[in-house]
Amino acid sequence: MAGAGSGHDKNSGKNGNFLANSARQLQENAERAGPAAGASYTLIGAIIVLGGIGYALDRWQGTTPWGLLGGLSLGLVVGFYELAKSVWRK
C-alpha cells in the first residue's frame, strides 16, 4: 500500500510542475501581448468613436456622407498612428 501512495505523489508532483510551468508561460505570453492588444483596441475604438462623431455631425448638419467619411478616415489615421507607436516602441 505504501508503494502505491508514493507513486501517486510522484505523479502529482509532475502535474503540479506542469501546471506551474503552464501558468507561468501563459502569464509571460499575456504580458508580451499586452501592448499589441491595447493598440488593436485603440485602432478599433478610434474608428468607431470618430466614425460615430462624423455620423452624428452628418445627421445634425445634413452633409451625408462627408462627416462619416471624414470621421472614419481620421479614426484610421489616429488608430494606425497609435498602433505604429506601440510596434516601434520596442
Distance bins in CASP14 RR format, pairs under 12 A and 6 or more apart:
PFRMAT RR
TARGET T0000
AUTHOR 0000-0000-0000
RMODE 2
METHOD distances of the structure
MODEL  1
1 7 0 0 0 0 0 1 0 0 0 0 0
1 8 0 0 0 0 0 1 0 0 0 0 0
2 8 0 0 0 0 0 1 0 0 0 0 0
2 9 0 0 0 0 0 1 0 0 0 0 0
3 9 0 0 0 0 1 0 0 0 0 0 0
3 10 0 0 0 0 0 1 0 0 0 0 0
4 10 0 0 0 0 0 1 0 0 0 0 0
4 11 0 0 0 0 0 1 0 0 0 0 0
5 11 0 0 0 0 1 0 0 0 0 0 0
5 12 0 0 0 0 1 0 0 0 0 0 0
6 12 0 0 0 0 0 1 0 0 0 0 0
6 13 0 0 0 0 0 1 0 0 0 0 0
7 13 0 0 0 0 1 0 0 0 0 0 0
7 14 0 0 0 0 0 1 0 0 0 0 0
8 14 0 0 0 0 0 1 0 0 0 0 0
8 15 0 0 0 0 0 1 0 0 0 0 0
9 15 0 0 0 0 0 1 0 0 0 0 0
9 16 0 0 0 0 0 1 0 0 0 0 0
10 16 0 0 0 0 0 1 0 0 0 0 0
10 17 0 0 0 0 0 1 0 0 0 0 0
11 17 0 0 0 0 0 1 0 0 0 0 0
11 18 0 0 0 0 0 1 0 0 0 0 0
12 18 0 0 0 0 0 1 0 0 0 0 0
12 19 0 0 0 0 0 1 0 0 0 0 0
13 19 0 0 0 0 1 0 0 0 0 0 0
13 20 0 0 0 0 1 0 0 0 0 0 0
13 21 0 0 0 0 0 1 0 0 0 0 0
14 20 0 0 0 0 0 1 0 0 0 0 0
14 21 0 0 0 0 0 1 0 0 0 0 0
15 21 0 0 0 0 0 1 0 0 0 0 0
15 22 0 0 0 0 0 1 0 0 0 0 0
16 22 0 0 0 0 1 0 0 0 0 0 0
16 23 0 0 0 0 1 0 0 0 0 0 0
16 24 0 0 0 0 0 1 0 0 0 0 0
17 23 0 0 0 0 0 1 0 0 0 0 0
17 24 0 0 0 0 0 1 0 0 0 0 0
18 24 0 0 0 0 0 1 0 0 0 0 0
18 25 0 0 0 0 0 1 0 0 0 0 0
19 25 0 0 0 0 0 1 0 0 0 0 0
19 26 0 0 0 0 0 1 0 0 0 0 0
20 26 0 0 0 0 0 1 0 0 0 0 0
20 27 0 0 0 0 0 1 0 0 0 0 0
21 27 0 0 0 0 0 1 0 0 0 0 0
21 28 0 0 0 0 0 1 0 0 0 0 0
22 28 0 0 0 0 0 1 0 0 0 0 0
22 29 0 0 0 0 0 1 0 0 0 0 0
23 29 0 0 0 0 0 1 0 0 0 0 0
23 30 0 0 0 0 0 1 0 0 0 0 0
24 30 0 0 0 0 0 1 0 0 0 0 0
24 31 0 0 0 0 0 1 0 0 0 0 0
25 31 0 0 0 0 0 1 0 0 0 0 0
25 32 0 0 0 0 0 1 0 0 0 0 0
26 32 0 0 0 0 0 1 0 0 0 0 0
26 33 0 0 0 0 0 1 0 0 0 0 0
27 33 0 0 0 0 0 1 0 0 0 0 0
27 34 0 0 0 0 0 1 0 0 0 0 0
28 34 0 0 0 0 0 1 0 0 0 0 0
29 36 0 0 0 0 0 1 0 0 0 0 0
29 37 0 0 0 0 0 1 0 0 0 0 0
30 36 0 0 0 0 0 1 0 0 0 0 0
30 37 0 0 0 0 1 0 0 0 0 0 0
31 37 0 0 0 0 0 1 0 0 0 0 0
32 90 0 0 0 0 0 1 0 0 0 0 0
33 39 0 0 0 0 0 1 0 0 0 0 0
33 40 0 0 0 0 1 0 0 0 0 0 0
33 41 0 0 0 0 0 1 0 0 0 0 0
33 86 0 0 0 0 0 1 0 0 0 0 0
34 40 0 0 0 0 1 0 0 0 0 0 0
34 41 0 0 0 0 1 0 0 0 0 0 0
34 42 0 0 0 0 0 1 0 0 0 0 0
34 86 0 0 0 0 1 0 0 0 0 0 0
34 89 0 0 0 0 0 1 0 0 0 0 0
35 41 0 0 0 0 0 1 0 0 0 0 0
35 42 0 0 0 0 0 1 0 0 0 0 0
35 82 0 0 0 0 0 1 0 0 0 0 0
35 83 0 0 0 0 1 0 0 0 0 0 0
35 85 0 0 0 0 1 0 0 0 0 0 0
35 86 1 0 1 0 0 0 0 0 0 0 0
35 87 0 0 0 0 1 0 0 0 0 0 0
35 88 0 0 0 0 0 1 0 0 0 0 0
35 89 1 0 0 1 0 0 0 0 0 0 0
35 90 0 0 0 0 1 0 0 0 0 0 0
36 42 0 0 0 0 0 1 0 0 0 0 0
36 43 0 0 0 0 0 1 0 0 0 0 0
36 82 0 0 0 0 0 1 0 0 0 0 0
36 83 0 0 0 0 1 0 0 0 0 0 0
36 84 0 0 0 0 0 1 0 0 0 0 0
36 85 0 0 0 0 0 1 0 0 0 0 0
36 86 1 0 0 1 0 0 0 0 0 0 0
36 87 1 0 0 1 0 0 0 0 0 0 0
36 89 0 0 0 0 0 1 0 0 0 0 0
36 90 0 0 0 0 0 1 0 0 0 0 0
37 43 0 0 0 0 0 1 0 0 0 0 0
37 44 0 0 0 0 0 1 0 0 0 0 0
37 83 0 0 0 0 0 1 0 0 0 0 0
37 86 0 0 0 0 1 0 0 0 0 0 0
38 44 0 0 0 0 1 0 0 0 0 0 0
38 45 0 0 0 0 0 1 0 0 0 0 0
38 46 0 0 0 0 0 1 0 0 0 0 0
38 79 0 0 0 0 0 1 0 0 0 0 0
38 82 0 0 0 0 1 0 0 0 0 0 0
38 83 0 0 0 0 1 0 0 0 0 0 0
38 85 0 0 0 0 0 1 0 0 0 0 0
38 86 1 0 0 1 0 0 0 0 0 0 0
38 87 0 0 0 0 0 1 0 0 0 0 0
39 45 0 0 0 0 0 1 0 0 0 0 0
39 46 0 0 0 0 0 1 0 0 0 0 0
39 78 0 0 0 0 0 1 0 0 0 0 0
39 79 0 0 0 0 1 0 0 0 0 0 0
39 80 0 0 0 0 1 0 0 0 0 0 0
39 81 0 0 0 0 0 1 0 0 0 0 0
39 82 1 0 1 0 0 0 0 0 0 0 0
39 83 1 0 1 0 0 0 0 0 0 0 0
39 84 0 0 0 0 1 0 0 0 0 0 0
39 85 1 0 0 1 0 0 0 0 0 0 0
39 86 1 1 0 0 0 0 0 0 0 0 0
39 87 1 0 0 1 0 0 0 0 0 0 0
39 88 0 0 0 0 0 1 0 0 0 0 0
39 89 0 0 0 0 1 0 0 0 0 0 0
39 90 0 0 0 0 0 1 0 0 0 0 0
40 46 0 0 0 0 0 1 0 0 0 0 0
40 47 0 0 0 0 0 1 0 0 0 0 0
40 79 0 0 0 0 1 0 0 0 0 0 0
40 80 0 0 0 0 0 1 0 0 0 0 0
40 82 0 0 0 0 1 0 0 0 0 0 0
40 83 1 0 0 1 0 0 0 0 0 0 0
40 86 0 0 0 0 1 0 0 0 0 0 0
40 87 0 0 0 0 0 1 0 0 0 0 0
41 47 0 0 0 0 0 1 0 0 0 0 0
41 48 0 0 0 0 0 1 0 0 0 0 0
41 49 0 0 0 0 0 1 0 0 0 0 0
41 79 0 0 0 0 0 1 0 0 0 0 0
41 82 0 0 0 0 1 0 0 0 0 0 0
41 83 0 0 0 0 0 1 0 0 0 0 0
41 86 0 0 0 0 0 1 0 0 0 0 0
42 48 0 0 0 0 0 1 0 0 0 0 0
42 49 0 0 0 0 0 1 0 0 0 0 0
42 50 0 0 0 0 0 1 0 0 0 0 0
42 75 0 0 0 0 0 1 0 0 0 0 0
42 76 0 0 0 0 0 1 0 0 0 0 0
42 78 0 0 0 0 1 0 0 0 0 0 0
42 79 1 0 1 0 0 0 0 0 0 0 0
42 80 0 0 0 0 1 0 0 0 0 0 0
42 81 0 0 0 0 1 0 0 0 0 0 0
42 82 1 0 1 0 0 0 0 0 0 0 0
42 83 1 0 0 1 0 0 0 0 0 0 0
42 84 0 0 0 0 0 1 0 0 0 0 0
42 85 0 0 0 0 1 0 0 0 0 0 0
42 86 0 0 0 0 1 0 0 0 0 0 0
43 49 0 0 0 0 0 1 0 0 0 0 0
43 50 0 0 0 0 0 1 0 0 0 0 0
43 75 0 0 0 0 1 0 0 0 0 0 0
43 76 0 0 0 0 1 0 0 0 0 0 0
43 77 0 0 0 0 0 1 0 0 0 0 0
43 78 0 0 0 0 1 0 0 0 0 0 0
43 79 1 0 1 0 0 0 0 0 0 0 0
43 80 1 0 0 1 0 0 0 0 0 0 0
43 81 0 0 0 0 1 0 0 0 0 0 0
43 82 1 0 0 1 0 0 0 0 0 0 0
43 83 1 0 1 0 0 0 0 0 0 0 0
43 84 0 0 0 0 0 1 0 0 0 0 0
43 85 0 0 0 0 0 1 0 0 0 0 0
43 86 0 0 0 0 1 0 0 0 0 0 0
43 87 0 0 0 0 0 1 0 0 0 0 0
44 50 0 0 0 0 0 1 0 0 0 0 0
44 51 0 0 0 0 0 1 0 0 0 0 0
44 75 0 0 0 0 1 0 0 0 0 0 0
44 76 0 0 0 0 0 1 0 0 0 0 0
44 78 0 0 0 0 0 1 0 0 0 0 0
44 79 0 0 0 0 1 0 0 0 0 0 0
44 80 0 0 0 0 0 1 0 0 0 0 0
44 82 0 0 0 0 0 1 0 0 0 0 0
44 83 0 0 0 0 0 1 0 0 0 0 0
45 51 0 0 0 0 1 0 0 0 0 0 0
45 52 0 0 0 0 0 1 0 0 0 0 0
45 53 0 0 0 0 0 1 0 0 0 0 0
45 72 0 0 0 0 0 1 0 0 0 0 0
45 75 0 0 0 0 1 0 0 0 0 0 0
45 76 0 0 0 0 0 1 0 0 0 0 0
45 78 0 0 0 0 1 0 0 0 0 0 0
45 79 1 0 0 1 0 0 0 0 0 0 0
45 82 0 0 0 0 1 0 0 0 0 0 0
45 83 0 0 0 0 0 1 0 0 0 0 0
46 52 0 0 0 0 0 1 0 0 0 0 0
46 53 0 0 0 0 0 1 0 0 0 0 0
46 71 0 0 0 0 1 0 0 0 0 0 0
46 72 0 0 0 0 1 0 0 0 0 0 0
46 73 0 0 0 0 0 1 0 0 0 0 0
46 74 0 0 0 0 1 0 0 0 0 0 0
46 75 1 0 1 0 0 0 0 0 0 0 0
46 76 1 0 0 1 0 0 0 0 0 0 0
46 77 0 0 0 0 1 0 0 0 0 0 0
46 78 1 0 1 0 0 0 0 0 0 0 0
46 79 1 0 1 0 0 0 0 0 0 0 0
46 80 0 0 0 0 1 0 0 0 0 0 0
46 81 0 0 0 0 1 0 0 0 0 0 0
46 82 1 0 0 1 0 0 0 0 0 0 0
46 83 0 0 0 0 1 0 0 0 0 0 0
47 53 0 0 0 0 0 1 0 0 0 0 0
47 54 0 0 0 0 0 1 0 0 0 0 0
47 55 0 0 0 0 0 1 0 0 0 0 0
47 68 0 0 0 0 0 1 0 0 0 0 0
47 70 0 0 0 0 0 1 0 0 0 0 0
47 71 0 0 0 0 1 0 0 0 0 0 0
47 72 1 0 0 1 0 0 0 0 0 0 0
47 73 0 0 0 0 1 0 0 0 0 0 0
47 74 0 0 0 0 1 0 0 0 0 0 0
47 75 1 0 1 0 0 0 0 0 0 0 0
47 76 1 0 0 1 0 0 0 0 0 0 0
47 77 0 0 0 0 1 0 0 0 0 0 0
47 78 0 0 0 0 1 0 0 0 0 0 0
47 79 1 0 0 1 0 0 0 0 0 0 0
47 80 0 0 0 0 1 0 0 0 0 0 0
47 82 0 0 0 0 0 1 0 0 0 0 0
47 83 0 0 0 0 0 1 0 0 0 0 0
48 54 0 0 0 0 0 1 0 0 0 0 0
48 55 0 0 0 0 0 1 0 0 0 0 0
48 68 0 0 0 0 0 1 0 0 0 0 0
48 71 0 0 0 0 0 1 0 0 0 0 0
48 72 0 0 0 0 1 0 0 0 0 0 0
48 75 0 0 0 0 1 0 0 0 0 0 0
48 76 0 0 0 0 0 1 0 0 0 0 0
48 78 0 0 0 0 0 1 0 0 0 0 0
48 79 0 0 0 0 0 1 0 0 0 0 0
49 55 0 0 0 0 0 1 0 0 0 0 0
49 56 0 0 0 0 0 1 0 0 0 0 0
49 71 0 0 0 0 1 0 0 0 0 0 0
49 72 0 0 0 0 0 1 0 0 0 0 0
49 74 0 0 0 0 1 0 0 0 0 0 0
49 75 1 0 0 1 0 0 0 0 0 0 0
49 78 0 0 0 0 1 0 0 0 0 0 0
49 79 0 0 0 0 0 1 0 0 0 0 0
50 56 0 0 0 0 0 1 0 0 0 0 0
50 57 0 0 0 0 0 1 0 0 0 0 0
50 67 0 0 0 0 1 0 0 0 0 0 0
50 68 0 0 0 0 1 0 0 0 0 0 0
50 69 0 0 0 0 0 1 0 0 0 0 0
50 70 1 0 0 1 0 0 0 0 0 0 0
50 71 1 0 1 0 0 0 0 0 0 0 0
50 72 1 0 0 1 0 0 0 0 0 0 0
50 73 0 0 0 0 1 0 0 0 0 0 0
50 74 1 0 1 0 0 0 0 0 0 0 0
50 75 1 0 1 0 0 0 0 0 0 0 0
50 76 0 0 0 0 1 0 0 0 0 0 0
50 77 0 0 0 0 1 0 0 0 0 0 0
50 78 1 0 0 1 0 0 0 0 0 0 0
50 79 0 0 0 0 1 0 0 0 0 0 0
51 57 0 0 0 0 1 0 0 0 0 0 0
51 58 0 0 0 0 1 0 0 0 0 0 0
51 65 0 0 0 0 0 1 0 0 0 0 0
51 66 0 0 0 0 0 1 0 0 0 0 0
51 67 0 0 0 0 1 0 0 0 0 0 0
51 68 1 0 0 1 0 0 0 0 0 0 0
51 69 0 0 0 0 1 0 0 0 0 0 0
51 70 1 0 0 1 0 0 0 0 0 0 0
51 71 1 0 1 0 0 0 0 0 0 0 0
51 72 1 0 1 0 0 0 0 0 0 0 0
51 73 0 0 0 0 1 0 0 0 0 0 0
51 74 1 0 0 1 0 0 0 0 0 0 0
51 75 1 0 0 1 0 0 0 0 0 0 0
51 76 0 0 0 0 1 0 0 0 0 0 0
51 77 0 0 0 0 0 1 0 0 0 0 0
51 78 0 0 0 0 0 1 0 0 0 0 0
51 79 0 0 0 0 0 1 0 0 0 0 0
52 58 0 0 0 0 1 0 0 0 0 0 0
52 59 0 0 0 0 1 0 0 0 0 0 0
52 60 0 0 0 0 0 1 0 0 0 0 0
52 67 0 0 0 0 1 0 0 0 0 0 0
52 68 1 0 0 1 0 0 0 0 0 0 0
52 69 0 0 0 0 0 1 0 0 0 0 0
52 70 0 0 0 0 0 1 0 0 0 0 0
52 71 1 0 0 1 0 0 0 0 0 0 0
52 72 0 0 0 0 1 0 0 0 0 0 0
52 74 0 0 0 0 0 1 0 0 0 0 0
52 75 0 0 0 0 1 0 0 0 0 0 0
53 59 0 0 0 0 0 1 0 0 0 0 0
53 60 0 0 0 0 0 1 0 0 0 0 0
53 67 0 0 0 0 1 0 0 0 0 0 0
53 68 0 0 0 0 1 0 0 0 0 0 0
53 70 0 0 0 0 1 0 0 0 0 0 0
53 71 1 0 0 1 0 0 0 0 0 0 0
53 72 0 0 0 0 0 1 0 0 0 0 0
53 74 0 0 0 0 1 0 0 0 0 0 0
53 75 0 0 0 0 1 0 0 0 0 0 0
53 78 0 0 0 0 0 1 0 0 0 0 0
54 60 0 0 0 0 1 0 0 0 0 0 0
54 61 0 0 0 0 1 0 0 0 0 0 0
54 62 0 0 0 0 0 1 0 0 0 0 0
54 63 0 0 0 0 1 0 0 0 0 0 0
54 64 0 0 0 0 0 1 0 0 0 0 0
54 65 0 0 0 0 1 0 0 0 0 0 0
54 66 0 0 0 0 1 0 0 0 0 0 0
54 67 1 0 1 0 0 0 0 0 0 0 0
54 68 1 0 1 0 0 0 0 0 0 0 0
54 69 0 0 0 0 1 0 0 0 0 0 0
54 70 1 0 0 1 0 0 0 0 0 0 0
54 71 1 0 1 0 0 0 0 0 0 0 0
54 72 1 0 0 1 0 0 0 0 0 0 0
54 73 0 0 0 0 0 1 0 0 0 0 0
54 74 0 0 0 0 1 0 0 0 0 0 0
54 75 0 0 0 0 1 0 0 0 0 0 0
55 61 0 0 0 0 0 1 0 0 0 0 0
55 62 0 0 0 0 0 1 0 0 0 0 0
55 63 0 0 0 0 0 1 0 0 0 0 0
55 64 0 0 0 0 1 0 0 0 0 0 0
55 65 0 0 0 0 1 0 0 0 0 0 0
55 66 0 0 0 0 0 1 0 0 0 0 0
55 67 1 0 0 1 0 0 0 0 0 0 0
55 68 1 0 1 0 0 0 0 0 0 0 0
55 69 0 0 0 0 1 0 0 0 0 0 0
55 70 0 0 0 0 0 1 0 0 0 0 0
55 71 0 0 0 0 1 0 0 0 0 0 0
55 72 0 0 0 0 1 0 0 0 0 0 0
56 62 0 0 0 0 0 1 0 0 0 0 0
56 63 0 0 0 0 0 1 0 0 0 0 0
56 64 0 0 0 0 0 1 0 0 0 0 0
56 67 0 0 0 0 1 0 0 0 0 0 0
56 68 0 0 0 0 1 0 0 0 0 0 0
56 71 0 0 0 0 0 1 0 0 0 0 0
57 63 1 0 0 1 0 0 0 0 0 0 0
57 64 0 0 0 0 1 0 0 0 0 0 0
57 65 0 0 0 0 0 1 0 0 0 0 0
57 66 0 0 0 0 1 0 0 0 0 0 0
57 67 1 0 1 0 0 0 0 0 0 0 0
57 68 0 0 0 0 1 0 0 0 0 0 0
57 69 0 0 0 0 0 1 0 0 0 0 0
57 70 0 0 0 0 1 0 0 0 0 0 0
57 71 0 0 0 0 1 0 0 0 0 0 0
57 74 0 0 0 0 0 1 0 0 0 0 0
58 64 1 0 1 0 0 0 0 0 0 0 0
58 65 1 0 0 1 0 0 0 0 0 0 0
58 66 1 0 0 1 0 0 0 0 0 0 0
58 67 1 0 1 0 0 0 0 0 0 0 0
58 68 1 0 1 0 0 0 0 0 0 0 0
58 69 0 0 0 0 1 0 0 0 0 0 0
58 70 0 0 0 0 1 0 0 0 0 0 0
58 71 0 0 0 0 1 0 0 0 0 0 0
58 72 0 0 0 0 0 1 0 0 0 0 0
59 65 0 0 0 0 0 1 0 0 0 0 0
59 67 0 0 0 0 1 0 0 0 0 0 0
59 68 0 0 0 0 1 0 0 0 0 0 0
60 67 0 0 0 0 1 0 0 0 0 0 0
61 67 0 0 0 0 1 0 0 0 0 0 0
61 68 0 0 0 0 0 1 0 0 0 0 0
62 68 0 0 0 0 0 1 0 0 0 0 0
63 69 0 0 0 0 1 0 0 0 0 0 0
63 70 0 0 0 0 0 1 0 0 0 0 0
63 71 0 0 0 0 0 1 0 0 0 0 0
64 70 0 0 0 0 0 1 0 0 0 0 0
65 71 0 0 0 0 0 1 0 0 0 0 0
65 72 0 0 0 0 1 0 0 0 0 0 0
65 73 0 0 0 0 0 1 0 0 0 0 0
66 72 0 0 0 0 0 1 0 0 0 0 0
66 73 0 0 0 0 0 1 0 0 0 0 0
67 73 0 0 0 0 1 0 0 0 0 0 0
67 74 0 0 0 0 1 0 0 0 0 0 0
67 75 0 0 0 0 0 1 0 0 0 0 0
68 74 0 0 0 0 0 1 0 0 0 0 0
68 75 0 0 0 0 0 1 0 0 0 0 0
69 75 0 0 0 0 0 1 0 0 0 0 0
69 76 0 0 0 0 0 1 0 0 0 0 0
70 76 0 0 0 0 1 0 0 0 0 0 0
70 77 0 0 0 0 1 0 0 0 0 0 0
70 78 0 0 0 0 0 1 0 0 0 0 0
71 77 0 0 0 0 1 0 0 0 0 0 0
71 78 0 0 0 0 1 0 0 0 0 0 0
71 79 0 0 0 0 0 1 0 0 0 0 0
72 78 0 0 0 0 0 1 0 0 0 0 0
72 79 0 0 0 0 0 1 0 0 0 0 0
73 79 0 0 0 0 0 1 0 0 0 0 0
73 80 0 0 0 0 0 1 0 0 0 0 0
74 80 0 0 0 0 0 1 0 0 0 0 0
74 81 0 0 0 0 0 1 0 0 0 0 0
75 81 0 0 0 0 1 0 0 0 0 0 0
75 82 0 0 0 0 1 0 0 0 0 0 0
75 83 0 0 0 0 0 1 0 0 0 0 0
76 82 0 0 0 0 0 1 0 0 0 0 0
76 83 0 0 0 0 0 1 0 0 0 0 0
77 83 0 0 0 0 0 1 0 0 0 0 0
77 84 0 0 0 0 0 1 0 0 0 0 0
78 84 0 0 0 0 0 1 0 0 0 0 0
78 85 0 0 0 0 0 1 0 0 0 0 0
79 85 0 0 0 0 1 0 0 0 0 0 0
79 86 0 0 0 0 0 1 0 0 0 0 0
79 87 0 0 0 0 0 1 0 0 0 0 0
80 86 0 0 0 0 0 1 0 0 0 0 0
80 87 0 0 0 0 0 1 0 0 0 0 0
80 88 0 0 0 0 0 1 0 0 0 0 0
81 87 0 0 0 0 0 1 0 0 0 0 0
81 88 0 0 0 0 0 1 0 0 0 0 0
82 88 0 0 0 0 0 1 0 0 0 0 0
82 89 0 0 0 0 0 1 0 0 0 0 0
83 89 0 0 0 0 0 1 0 0 0 0 0
84 90 0 0 0 0 0 1 0 0 0 0 0
END
